[in-house]
Amino acid sequence: MVCPPSAQPSVFQDSGRAVSEQTERVQRWEGELQALVQTWRGAPVVEALQALRGMQFTAAVTLSAELGDLTRFATPRQLMSYWGLIPSEHTAGERRRQGGITKTGTSPARRVLGEGAWAYRYPAKVRHRQLRWETVPKVSQEISWKAQVRLCKRYRRLAARGKHVNQVVVAIAREMAAFVWALAREVVPLH
């Protein structure tokens, strides 16, 4: 749609106002969410998850809420399966073929992990660590750095092998789930 020159400034200002209003609304909701998380029993897990690259506050809250009681998952593979990040399998006789991910779990967790996985397409950087680690324990810092180094290298390797970018992102998201499990387990140990 092309606007006449006299209407363009008006349309532009109206669009700018709409964006500003939505931005203010999101900031207000995030502020309310931060206040609620302070009294939530999952708050330590939220803090620990934010040490991961690509894991902002809202994403950490989403994963912590979707994770629920960590004691349900004895291994990271169980968590990956719960979130639907493992490949499907078609078996007939001795023939075994793997397909796409099962998507049996909760889609918000898969979406958040998928979005976070994009951050690993860039090389691991110490600068990122310093900005995010002021409030997390030393063990969480070590797990986060290990995740950053491993997942950045894995992203580049898979992309260099010619894998489609969506397959690479899903593979990184699956491994991110294992690091989420490890971080959450450090904060809430299994009994």
C-alpha positions as CSV (number, residue, x, y, z in Angstrom):
1,M,0.0,0.0,0.0
2,V,1.4,3.4,-1.0
3,C,0.2,6.4,1.0
4,P,0.0,9.9,-0.5
5,P,3.0,12.0,0.6
6,S,0.8,14.1,2.8
7,A,-0.5,11.1,4.8
8,Q,2.9,9.4,5.2
9,P,4.0,11.4,8.3
10,S,0.7,10.7,10.0
11,V,0.8,6.9,9.3
12,F,4.5,6.8,10.4
13,Q,3.7,8.5,13.7
14,D,0.7,6.3,14.3
15,S,2.8,3.2,13.7
16,G,5.5,4.5,16.0
17,R,3.0,5.1,18.8
18,A,1.6,1.6,18.4
19,V,5.1,0.1,18.7
20,S,5.8,2.3,21.8
21,E,2.6,1.2,23.5
22,Q,3.3,-2.5,22.9
23,T,6.9,-2.1,24.2
24,E,5.6,-0.4,27.3
25,R,3.0,-3.1,27.8
26,V,5.7,-5.8,27.6
27,Q,8.0,-4.0,30.0
28,R,5.1,-3.6,32.5
29,W,4.3,-7.3,32.3
30,E,8.0,-8.3,32.7
31,G,8.2,-6.1,35.8
32,E,5.2,-7.8,37.2
33,L,6.6,-11.2,36.4
34,Q,9.9,-10.3,38.1
35,A,8.1,-9.3,41.2
36,L,6.1,-12.6,41.2
37,V,9.2,-14.8,40.6
38,Q,10.9,-13.4,43.7
39,T,8.4,-15.2,45.9
40,W,8.2,-18.4,43.7
41,R,9.9,-21.6,44.7
42,G,11.3,-21.9,41.2
43,A,13.2,-18.6,41.5
44,P,16.7,-20.2,42.1
45,V,16.3,-22.3,38.9
46,V,15.3,-19.1,37.0
47,E,18.4,-17.4,38.2
48,A,20.6,-20.4,37.3
49,L,19.1,-20.8,33.8
50,Q,19.8,-17.2,33.0
51,A,23.5,-18.0,33.0
52,L,23.1,-19.9,29.7
53,R,23.7,-18.0,26.5
54,G,20.4,-17.2,24.7
55,M,18.4,-17.6,27.9
56,Q,16.8,-14.3,29.0
57,F,14.5,-13.8,32.0
58,T,11.2,-14.7,30.4
59,A,12.7,-17.8,28.7
60,A,14.1,-18.9,32.0
61,V,10.8,-18.5,33.7
62,T,9.0,-20.4,30.9
63,L,11.5,-23.3,31.2
64,S,11.4,-23.4,35.0
65,A,7.6,-23.5,34.9
66,E,7.6,-26.2,32.2
67,L,10.2,-28.2,34.1
68,G,8.1,-28.4,37.3
69,D,9.4,-30.9,39.8
70,L,12.9,-31.9,38.7
71,T,12.9,-35.1,40.6
72,R,10.7,-36.6,37.8
73,F,13.7,-36.7,35.5
74,A,16.5,-39.0,36.5
75,T,18.5,-38.3,33.4
76,P,18.7,-35.4,30.8
77,R,17.4,-37.8,28.2
78,Q,14.1,-38.2,30.1
79,L,13.8,-34.4,30.1
80,M,14.5,-34.2,26.4
81,S,11.9,-36.8,25.8
82,Y,9.3,-35.0,28.0
83,W,9.9,-31.8,26.0
84,G,9.5,-33.7,22.7
85,L,13.1,-33.1,21.5
86,I,14.1,-36.7,20.7
87,P,13.9,-38.1,17.2
88,S,10.9,-40.3,16.3
89,E,11.6,-43.9,15.3
90,H,10.1,-46.2,12.7
91,T,11.1,-49.8,13.3
92,A,10.0,-52.8,11.1
93,G,11.9,-56.0,11.6
94,E,15.6,-55.3,11.6
95,R,15.1,-52.0,9.9
96,R,15.3,-48.9,12.1
97,R,14.8,-45.4,10.8
98,Q,14.7,-42.2,12.7
99,G,12.5,-39.3,11.7
100,G,11.9,-35.8,13.0
101,I,11.4,-34.9,16.6
102,T,8.4,-36.3,18.4
103,K,7.0,-33.0,19.6
104,T,5.1,-34.9,22.3
105,G,6.0,-32.5,25.1
106,T,5.2,-29.0,25.8
107,S,5.6,-26.6,22.9
108,P,6.5,-23.5,25.0
109,A,9.6,-25.3,26.2
110,R,10.6,-26.4,22.7
111,R,10.0,-22.9,21.3
112,V,12.1,-21.2,24.0
113,L,14.9,-23.7,23.6
114,G,14.8,-23.3,19.8
115,E,15.0,-19.5,20.1
116,G,17.8,-19.8,22.6
117,A,19.7,-22.2,20.3
118,W,20.2,-19.5,17.7
119,A,22.6,-17.7,20.0
120,Y,25.1,-20.5,19.6
121,R,25.7,-19.8,16.0
122,Y,28.3,-17.3,17.1
123,P,31.7,-18.3,18.7
124,A,31.9,-18.6,22.5
125,K,32.9,-15.3,24.1
126,V,34.2,-14.5,27.6
127,R,32.5,-11.1,27.4
128,H,29.1,-12.7,27.4
129,R,30.0,-14.6,30.6
130,Q,31.0,-11.5,32.5
131,L,27.7,-9.7,31.7
132,R,25.4,-12.5,33.0
133,W,27.2,-14.2,35.8
134,E,27.2,-11.7,38.6
135,T,24.4,-13.4,40.6
136,V,24.9,-17.1,39.8
137,P,27.0,-19.6,41.8
138,K,30.4,-20.8,40.6
139,V,29.1,-24.2,39.7
140,S,26.4,-22.7,37.4
141,Q,29.0,-20.5,35.8
142,E,31.1,-23.5,35.0
143,I,28.2,-25.4,33.5
144,S,27.2,-22.4,31.5
145,W,30.7,-21.9,30.1
146,K,30.9,-25.6,29.2
147,A,27.6,-25.3,27.4
148,Q,28.6,-22.2,25.5
149,V,31.9,-23.8,24.3
150,R,30.3,-27.1,23.4
151,L,27.2,-25.8,21.7
152,C,29.0,-23.1,19.7
153,K,31.4,-25.7,18.4
154,R,28.6,-28.2,17.7
155,Y,26.6,-25.6,15.8
156,R,29.5,-24.8,13.5
157,R,30.3,-28.5,13.0
158,L,26.7,-29.4,12.0
159,A,26.4,-26.4,9.7
160,A,29.7,-27.2,8.1
161,R,28.5,-30.8,7.4
162,G,25.7,-29.3,5.3
163,K,22.8,-29.9,7.7
164,H,19.8,-27.7,7.3
165,V,19.8,-24.8,9.7
166,N,16.5,-26.0,11.3
167,Q,18.0,-29.4,12.0
168,V,21.1,-27.7,13.5
169,V,18.9,-25.6,15.8
170,V,16.9,-28.6,17.0
171,A,20.1,-30.5,17.7
172,I,21.4,-27.5,19.8
173,A,18.0,-27.1,21.6
174,R,18.1,-30.8,22.5
175,E,21.6,-30.4,24.0
176,M,20.5,-27.2,25.7
177,A,17.9,-29.2,27.5
178,A,20.6,-31.4,29.0
179,F,22.4,-28.3,30.3
180,V,19.1,-27.0,31.6
181,W,18.7,-30.2,33.5
182,A,22.3,-30.0,34.9
183,L,21.8,-26.4,36.0
184,A,18.5,-27.1,37.6
185,R,19.9,-30.2,39.4
186,E,22.7,-28.1,40.9
187,V,20.2,-25.7,42.3
188,V,17.6,-28.4,43.3
189,P,19.6,-31.6,44.0
190,L,17.9,-34.9,43.5
191,H,17.4,-36.9,46.7
